[in-house]
């Protein structure tokens, strides 16, 4: 898809369709009002009759019959006008792009960015709109043998950009393309079936990624992992016939300054091990590597953007399966930093593989450390499928991640790591247990990981509730969402710019 930035207005654009937004319960303003006048008040009449309600991501396609240069005017709902973020606009563009693509439209112009909330910069709004289009257009049909699908959009034009704003908006749109493609790359990895997306396949993807994005790639095999003393990681891997891999990606964007490490949970399939999960919906446990996919995708984008900061991606990749070799509840494991862990549940395996990966990232000299994981079902109980849980040991880095999430259109909420929670992980026979009981399960999961980061500034993102959509939505299809990919990119941009 070609992305254009142009000074043409919504009335002047001569493509197949032009997209404008309508706020719920509000009269037409901006480009929508201009289009309404050109159409002799048609939009206003449809709003008055209730046919256009402005409900979030509701799409109405009107044929202009020559009254506008474009053949169609697409009015997409932005929801309540009280929403101050760019998220409604992002979702609206995704919904409009899906509808238009499926109707055979090829050339689309958008004026949604011109209807951003007060105080939002035009280039930020333009980036959100373009990223939203990429998210909306992802199909997720990689495994279909016969694909009778409509062609993709050929062109998306960002309209109404003045000469003074042109350079900044074009730069923002270039980043949006890379970030949007990275998000869909992460979704593709997560949506692949677990018999294809094995630890070995994930490592092969990383090697190919390094070649295409200019990254250094190192893949450690079980003997090397054992030599490092990663007893927690290897215990989880023991139950599977598929050998584990520790994937390390490096973007060498600077010779000095901050060194960011992103650590992603790469559980390519999670049965729960001997603490086996219920059969219902176990098939979607291929998505337990969503954190690892987000890290790989973010490194892909960071390499393509050539950001001026050093970034390391660490992904421990394995399966968690029951077998005669599988680790057991009651086992005591020794992590890479020497801490011993009493296993209460083998279904709390993500924190075990992350523990060793975090120690390794710390030893690689990370100054800023963020891990991303579908870690706890408790996070879904706490925050549903709306927001990711965020916690950390450094408030400035936590705030930087929250700001990056806001700019990336990914909702996040900070949870506390009060010292009182740590006692839930106390063990009588080891340094700590891998489960702290039902109360505050997301927080105790975070506390467990904190034990393995040393004195590095660290943030944990629990994306258990946001990594997978259980139904089709107007702005995206059912399945993997690519959660945290754009947040990690935005965080790297922020740190590369000297802001932490």
C-alpha positions as CSV (number, residue, x, y, z in Angstrom):
1,X,0.0,0.0,0.0
2,X,1.4,3.4,-1.0
3,X,1.0,6.1,1.7
4,X,0.8,9.7,0.4
5,X,0.8,13.0,2.3
6,X,-0.9,15.8,0.4
7,X,-2.3,19.3,0.8
8,X,-5.5,18.2,-1.1
9,X,-8.6,18.7,1.0
10,X,-11.3,16.2,1.5
11,X,-13.4,17.9,-1.1
12,X,-10.5,18.0,-3.7
13,X,-9.3,14.4,-3.3
14,X,-10.3,12.4,-6.5
15,X,-9.8,8.9,-5.3
16,X,-12.4,6.2,-4.8
17,X,-13.4,7.3,-1.3
18,X,-12.6,9.9,1.3
19,X,-12.9,9.2,5.0
20,X,-14.2,11.7,7.6
21,X,-15.3,11.3,11.2
22,X,-18.5,11.9,13.1
23,X,-18.6,12.3,16.9
24,X,-21.5,10.8,18.7
25,X,-24.3,13.3,19.5
26,X,-22.4,16.2,17.9
27,X,-23.1,18.3,14.9
28,X,-20.8,18.1,11.9
29,X,-17.6,20.0,12.2
30,X,-14.4,20.4,10.1
31,X,-14.1,18.2,7.0
32,X,-17.4,16.5,7.8
33,X,-19.2,19.9,7.8
34,X,-17.5,20.8,4.5
35,X,-18.6,17.6,2.9
36,X,-22.1,18.0,4.3
37,X,-22.4,21.4,2.6
38,X,-21.2,20.0,-0.7
39,X,-23.8,17.3,-0.4
40,X,-26.6,19.8,0.2
41,X,-27.0,18.8,3.9
42,X,-27.3,15.1,3.3
43,X,-25.0,14.1,6.2
44,X,-26.9,16.4,8.6
45,X,-30.2,14.9,7.6
46,X,-28.8,11.4,8.2
47,X,-27.5,12.4,11.6
48,X,-30.9,13.9,12.5
49,X,-32.7,10.7,11.4
50,X,-30.4,8.5,13.4
51,X,-28.9,6.7,10.5
52,X,-25.5,8.2,11.2
53,X,-25.0,8.0,15.0
54,X,-21.3,8.6,15.4
55,X,-21.0,5.4,17.4
56,X,-17.4,4.2,17.7
57,X,-16.2,2.6,14.4
58,X,-19.7,2.6,12.8
59,X,-19.1,3.0,9.0
60,X,-21.6,4.7,6.6
61,X,-20.7,4.8,2.9
62,X,-22.4,7.5,0.8
63,X,-22.1,7.9,-3.0
64,X,-21.3,11.5,-3.8
65,X,-22.7,11.6,-7.4
66,X,-20.1,14.1,-8.5
67,X,-20.7,16.6,-5.7
68,X,-17.3,15.7,-4.3
69,X,-14.2,14.8,-6.3
70,X,-14.1,11.4,-4.6
71,X,-16.7,8.8,-5.6
72,X,-17.7,8.0,-2.0
73,X,-17.8,9.8,1.3
74,X,-17.2,7.5,4.2
75,X,-18.5,8.7,7.6
76,X,-17.0,6.7,10.4
77,X,-18.0,7.1,14.1
78,X,-15.5,8.5,16.6
79,X,-17.6,7.8,19.7
80,X,-18.2,10.2,22.5
81,X,-16.5,13.6,21.9
82,X,-15.2,13.5,25.5
83,X,-12.5,11.0,24.5
84,X,-9.2,12.9,24.6
85,X,-6.9,10.3,23.2
86,X,-6.2,9.3,19.6
87,X,-7.4,5.8,20.1
88,X,-11.0,6.3,18.7
89,X,-9.5,7.8,15.5
90,X,-7.1,4.9,15.2
91,X,-9.9,2.4,15.5
92,X,-12.2,4.3,13.2
93,X,-9.6,4.3,10.4
94,X,-9.1,0.5,10.9
95,X,-12.9,-0.1,10.6
96,X,-13.2,2.2,7.5
97,X,-10.2,0.5,5.8
98,X,-11.7,-2.9,6.3
99,X,-15.1,-2.0,4.9
100,X,-13.6,-0.2,1.9
101,X,-11.1,-3.0,1.1
102,X,-13.8,-5.6,1.2
103,X,-16.0,-3.5,-1.2
104,X,-13.2,-3.4,-3.7
105,X,-12.1,0.2,-3.1
106,X,-8.4,0.8,-4.0
107,X,-7.6,4.5,-3.5
108,X,-8.6,6.1,-0.2
109,X,-8.1,9.5,1.3
110,X,-8.5,10.3,5.0
111,X,-9.2,13.5,6.8
112,X,-9.6,11.8,10.2
113,X,-6.3,13.3,11.5
114,X,-7.8,16.8,11.0
115,X,-10.5,15.9,13.6
116,X,-8.0,15.0,16.4
117,X,-8.8,16.1,20.0
118,X,-7.7,19.6,21.0
119,X,-4.0,19.7,21.8
120,X,-3.0,16.7,19.6
121,X,-0.3,17.4,17.1
122,X,-1.2,16.8,13.4
123,X,1.7,14.4,12.8
124,X,0.8,12.3,15.9
125,X,-2.8,12.1,14.6
126,X,-1.6,11.2,11.1
127,X,0.6,8.4,12.5
128,X,-2.3,7.0,14.5
129,X,-4.6,7.0,11.5
130,X,-2.1,5.2,9.3
131,X,-1.2,2.6,12.0
132,X,-4.9,2.1,12.5
133,X,-5.4,1.3,8.8
134,X,-2.6,-1.3,8.9
135,X,-4.2,-3.0,11.9
136,X,-7.6,-3.0,10.2
137,X,-6.3,-4.5,7.0
138,X,-4.6,-7.5,8.5
139,X,-6.4,-10.7,7.4
140,X,-4.8,-13.5,9.4
141,X,-5.5,-16.1,6.7
142,X,-2.0,-17.5,6.3
143,X,-2.9,-21.1,6.6
144,X,-5.9,-21.2,4.2
145,X,-5.2,-23.4,1.1
146,X,-7.6,-21.4,-1.1
147,X,-7.9,-17.7,-0.6
148,X,-10.7,-16.0,-2.6
149,X,-10.0,-12.6,-1.1
150,X,-10.5,-9.1,-2.4
151,X,-7.4,-7.2,-3.4
152,X,-5.7,-4.9,-0.9
153,X,-5.9,-1.1,-0.8
154,X,-3.4,0.4,-3.2
155,X,-3.2,3.9,-1.8
156,X,-3.9,5.7,1.4
157,X,-3.6,9.5,1.2
158,X,-3.3,11.7,4.3
159,X,-5.2,14.9,3.3
160,X,-5.1,18.6,4.1
161,X,-1.5,18.9,5.3
162,X,-0.1,22.4,5.0
163,X,3.4,23.2,3.7
164,X,4.5,24.0,7.2
165,X,3.4,20.6,8.5
166,X,4.4,18.6,5.5
167,X,7.9,17.5,6.6
168,X,6.9,16.4,10.1
169,X,3.8,14.6,8.9
170,X,5.7,12.7,6.2
171,X,8.3,11.6,8.8
172,X,5.5,10.5,11.1
173,X,3.8,8.5,8.3
174,X,7.0,6.8,7.4
175,X,7.3,5.6,11.1
176,X,3.6,4.6,11.0
177,X,4.1,2.3,8.0
178,X,7.0,0.5,9.7
179,X,5.2,0.3,13.1
180,X,2.0,-0.9,11.4
181,X,3.8,-3.6,9.4
182,X,5.7,-4.7,12.6
183,X,2.4,-5.0,14.4
184,X,1.0,-7.3,11.7
185,X,4.3,-9.3,11.7
186,X,3.8,-10.0,15.4
187,X,0.2,-11.0,14.7
188,X,1.3,-13.4,12.0
189,X,3.8,-15.1,14.3
190,X,1.3,-15.6,17.1
191,X,-1.5,-16.8,14.7
192,X,0.7,-19.5,13.2
193,X,-0.2,-23.0,14.5
194,X,2.0,-24.4,17.2
195,X,3.1,-27.3,15.0
196,X,4.7,-24.6,12.7
197,X,5.7,-21.9,15.2
198,X,8.0,-24.1,17.2
199,X,11.1,-22.8,19.1
200,X,13.3,-23.8,16.2
201,X,11.0,-22.0,13.6
202,X,11.0,-18.9,15.8
203,X,14.8,-18.9,15.9
204,X,14.9,-19.3,12.1
205,X,12.5,-16.3,11.8
206,X,14.9,-14.3,14.0
207,X,17.8,-15.1,11.7
208,X,15.8,-14.0,8.6
209,X,14.7,-10.9,10.5
210,X,18.3,-10.0,11.3
211,X,19.2,-10.2,7.6
212,X,16.3,-8.0,6.5
213,X,16.4,-5.4,9.3
214,X,20.2,-5.2,9.8
215,X,20.2,-6.8,13.3
216,X,22.9,-9.0,14.9
217,X,21.4,-12.4,15.8
218,X,22.6,-15.1,18.2
219,X,20.7,-18.3,18.8
220,X,21.7,-20.4,21.9
221,X,20.9,-24.1,21.9
222,X,20.3,-26.3,25.0
223,X,23.9,-27.1,25.8
224,X,24.8,-23.4,25.7
225,X,21.8,-22.5,27.8
226,X,22.8,-25.1,30.3
227,X,26.4,-23.8,30.4
228,X,25.0,-20.4,31.4
229,X,23.2,-22.0,34.4
230,X,19.6,-21.3,33.2
231,X,18.1,-24.0,35.4
232,X,14.6,-22.5,35.5
233,X,14.3,-22.1,31.7
234,X,15.6,-25.6,31.0
235,X,13.3,-27.2,33.5
236,X,10.2,-25.8,31.6
237,X,11.7,-27.0,28.3
238,X,12.4,-30.5,29.7
239,X,8.9,-31.9,29.0
240,X,9.0,-31.2,25.3
241,X,10.6,-33.1,22.4
242,X,11.2,-29.7,20.8
243,X,14.6,-28.3,21.9
244,X,14.6,-24.8,23.5
245,X,16.2,-21.8,22.0
246,X,17.4,-18.5,23.5
247,X,17.1,-15.9,20.8
248,X,19.1,-12.7,21.1
249,X,18.7,-9.8,18.7
250,X,20.8,-6.7,18.7
251,X,20.3,-3.3,17.1
252,X,23.6,-1.4,17.4
253,X,22.2,2.1,16.9
254,X,24.7,3.9,19.1
255,X,28.2,3.3,20.4
256,X,27.4,4.8,23.8
257,X,24.5,5.9,25.9
258,X,21.5,3.9,27.1
259,X,21.2,0.2,26.3
260,X,17.7,-1.0,26.2
261,X,16.8,-4.7,26.6
262,X,13.4,-6.0,25.7
263,X,12.7,-9.6,27.0
264,X,9.7,-11.4,25.6
265,X,8.1,-14.6,26.8
266,X,8.4,-17.1,23.9
267,X,6.2,-20.0,25.0
268,X,5.2,-21.4,21.6
269,X,2.6,-23.6,23.2
270,X,1.5,-23.9,26.8
271,X,-0.5,-27.0,28.0
272,X,0.2,-26.1,31.6
273,X,2.7,-29.0,31.9
274,X,1.8,-31.5,34.6
275,X,-0.5,-28.8,36.1
276,X,-2.4,-29.2,32.9
277,X,-4.9,-26.6,31.7
278,X,-8.6,-27.4,30.9
279,X,-9.2,-28.6,27.4
280,X,-11.6,-25.8,26.6
281,X,-9.8,-23.2,24.5
282,X,-6.4,-24.8,25.0
283,X,-6.0,-24.4,21.2
284,X,-5.4,-20.7,21.6
285,X,-2.5,-21.3,23.9
286,X,-0.3,-20.9,20.9
287,X,-0.6,-17.2,21.8
288,X,1.6,-17.6,24.9
289,X,4.5,-16.4,22.8
290,X,2.9,-13.0,22.1
291,X,5.5,-11.3,24.2
292,X,8.3,-12.8,22.3
293,X,6.6,-11.9,19.0
294,X,6.2,-8.3,20.2
295,X,9.9,-8.1,21.0
296,X,10.9,-9.6,17.6
297,X,8.5,-7.2,15.8
298,X,9.7,-4.2,17.7
299,X,13.4,-5.0,16.9
300,X,12.4,-5.4,13.3
301,X,11.0,-1.9,13.3
302,X,13.8,-0.4,15.3
303,X,16.3,-1.8,12.8
304,X,14.4,-0.5,9.8
305,X,14.1,2.9,11.4
306,X,17.8,2.9,12.3
307,X,17.0,4.5,15.7
308,X,20.1,6.0,17.4
309,X,20.1,3.8,20.5
310,X,21.3,0.3,21.3
311,X,18.5,-2.2,21.7
312,X,18.7,-5.9,22.7
313,X,15.9,-8.4,22.3
314,X,16.0,-11.6,24.4
315,X,13.4,-14.3,23.7
316,X,13.5,-17.6,25.6
317,X,11.6,-20.0,23.3
318,X,10.2,-23.3,24.4
319,X,7.0,-25.4,24.9
320,X,5.5,-26.4,28.2
321,X,4.2,-30.0,27.9
322,X,3.6,-32.9,30.2
323,X,5.8,-36.0,29.7
324,X,7.9,-38.4,31.7
325,X,10.7,-35.8,31.6
326,X,8.6,-32.9,32.6
327,X,9.3,-30.8,35.7
328,X,7.0,-31.3,38.7
329,X,5.1,-29.4,41.3
330,X,7.4,-29.6,44.3
331,X,10.7,-29.4,42.3
332,X,13.3,-26.8,43.3
333,X,15.1,-25.1,40.5
334,X,18.1,-22.9,40.4
335,X,18.0,-19.8,38.2
336,X,21.0,-18.2,36.5
337,X,21.6,-15.8,39.3
338,X,21.7,-18.6,41.8
339,X,18.3,-18.1,43.4
340,X,16.3,-21.2,44.1
341,X,12.7,-21.5,43.2
342,X,10.1,-23.9,44.6
343,X,7.7,-25.0,41.9
344,X,4.1,-24.8,43.1
345,X,2.5,-24.9,39.7
346,X,4.0,-25.9,36.4
347,X,1.4,-23.7,34.7
348,X,3.3,-20.7,36.1
349,X,6.1,-21.4,33.7
350,X,6.4,-18.0,31.9
351,X,8.0,-16.3,34.9
352,X,10.5,-19.2,35.1
353,X,11.8,-18.8,31.6
354,X,11.7,-15.0,31.9
355,X,13.7,-15.2,35.2
356,X,16.8,-16.6,33.4
357,X,16.3,-14.3,30.4
358,X,16.1,-11.2,32.6
359,X,19.3,-12.2,34.4
360,X,21.0,-12.7,31.0
361,X,19.8,-9.3,29.7
362,X,21.1,-7.7,32.9
363,X,24.5,-9.3,32.4
364,X,24.5,-7.9,28.8
365,X,24.6,-4.5,30.4
366,X,21.1,-3.3,30.0
367,X,20.4,0.2,31.4
368,X,16.7,0.0,30.7
369,X,14.9,-3.4,30.9
370,X,11.4,-4.2,29.9
371,X,9.8,-7.6,29.7
372,X,6.5,-8.4,27.9
373,X,4.5,-11.5,28.6
374,X,1.1,-13.1,28.6
375,X,1.9,-13.9,32.2
376,X,-1.2,-14.2,34.4
377,X,-4.9,-15.0,34.0
378,X,-5.3,-12.7,37.1
379,X,-4.5,-9.7,34.8
380,X,-7.6,-10.5,32.8
381,X,-9.7,-10.7,36.0
382,X,-8.3,-7.3,37.1
383,X,-8.3,-5.4,33.8
384,X,-10.3,-7.5,31.4
385,X,-9.3,-7.3,27.7
386,X,-9.0,-3.5,27.7
387,X,-5.6,-2.8,29.3
388,X,-2.3,-4.3,30.0
389,X,-0.9,-4.3,33.5
390,X,2.3,-2.4,34.1
391,X,4.6,-2.4,37.1
392,X,8.3,-1.8,37.8
393,X,11.1,-0.7,40.1
394,X,11.7,2.7,38.5
395,X,9.0,5.2,38.3
396,X,10.5,7.3,35.5
397,X,10.7,4.2,33.3
398,X,7.2,3.1,34.2
399,X,5.9,6.6,33.3
400,X,7.9,6.4,30.0
401,X,6.2,3.1,29.2
402,X,2.8,4.5,30.0
403,X,3.4,7.5,27.8
404,X,4.7,5.2,25.0
405,X,1.5,3.1,25.3
406,X,-0.7,6.2,25.1
407,X,1.1,7.4,22.0
408,X,0.9,3.9,20.5
409,X,-2.8,3.5,21.1
410,X,-2.4,0.7,23.6
411,X,-4.1,1.1,26.9
412,X,-2.1,0.3,30.1
413,X,-2.6,0.6,33.8
414,X,0.0,0.8,36.5
415,X,-0.2,-1.7,39.4
416,X,1.7,-1.4,42.7
417,X,4.7,-3.4,43.8
418,X,4.2,-2.7,47.5
419,X,6.7,-4.7,49.6
420,X,3.8,-6.4,51.5
421,X,3.1,-8.5,48.4
422,X,6.5,-10.1,48.3
423,X,5.8,-12.2,51.4
424,X,3.2,-14.2,49.3
425,X,6.2,-15.7,47.5
426,X,8.0,-16.9,50.6
427,X,9.0,-20.6,50.6
428,X,10.1,-22.8,53.5
429,X,12.6,-24.7,51.4
430,X,13.8,-22.3,48.7
431,X,14.4,-18.6,48.1
432,X,10.9,-18.1,46.7
433,X,7.9,-19.9,45.2
434,X,6.8,-19.5,41.6
435,X,3.2,-18.8,42.7
436,X,1.9,-16.5,45.5
437,X,-1.7,-17.7,45.7
438,X,-4.9,-16.2,44.2
439,X,-4.8,-12.7,45.8
440,X,-3.0,-10.1,43.7
441,X,-1.8,-12.8,41.3
442,X,-0.6,-10.3,38.6
443,X,1.3,-8.3,41.2
444,X,3.0,-11.3,42.7
445,X,3.9,-12.4,39.2
446,X,5.6,-9.1,38.8
447,X,7.3,-9.4,42.2
448,X,8.7,-12.7,41.2
449,X,10.3,-11.2,38.1
450,X,11.7,-8.3,40.1
451,X,13.9,-10.8,41.9
452,X,15.9,-11.3,38.7
453,X,16.6,-7.8,37.4
454,X,19.3,-6.8,39.8
455,X,19.6,-3.0,40.1
456,X,18.6,-2.3,36.5
457,X,15.6,0.0,35.8
458,X,12.9,-2.4,34.9
459,X,9.3,-2.5,33.8
460,X,7.0,-5.5,33.4
461,X,4.1,-5.5,30.9
462,X,1.5,-8.2,31.5
463,X,-0.4,-8.5,28.2
464,X,-2.5,-11.6,29.0
465,X,-5.7,-9.7,28.4
466,X,-4.7,-7.7,25.4
467,X,-2.7,-10.1,23.2
468,X,-5.7,-11.9,21.8
469,X,-9.1,-10.8,20.6
470,X,-11.7,-13.5,21.0
471,X,-14.0,-12.0,18.4
472,X,-14.0,-9.9,15.3
473,X,-14.2,-6.2,16.0
474,X,-14.8,-3.3,13.6
475,X,-11.1,-2.3,13.7
476,X,-9.5,-5.7,13.8
477,X,-10.1,-9.4,13.3
478,X,-10.3,-12.2,15.8
479,X,-6.9,-13.5,16.9
480,X,-3.6,-12.0,17.8
481,X,-3.5,-8.2,18.2
482,X,0.3,-7.6,18.2
483,X,-0.1,-6.1,21.7
484,X,2.9,-4.1,23.0
485,X,4.7,-4.0,19.7
486,X,4.0,-0.3,19.0
487,X,4.6,0.6,22.7
488,X,8.1,-0.9,22.6
489,X,8.9,1.0,19.4
490,X,7.6,4.2,20.9
491,X,9.6,3.6,24.0
492,X,12.8,3.1,22.0
493,X,12.1,6.3,20.0
494,X,11.6,8.2,23.3
495,X,14.9,6.9,24.8
496,X,16.8,7.5,21.5
497,X,15.6,11.1,21.7
498,X,17.1,11.4,25.2
499,X,13.9,11.3,27.2
500,X,13.4,8.6,29.8
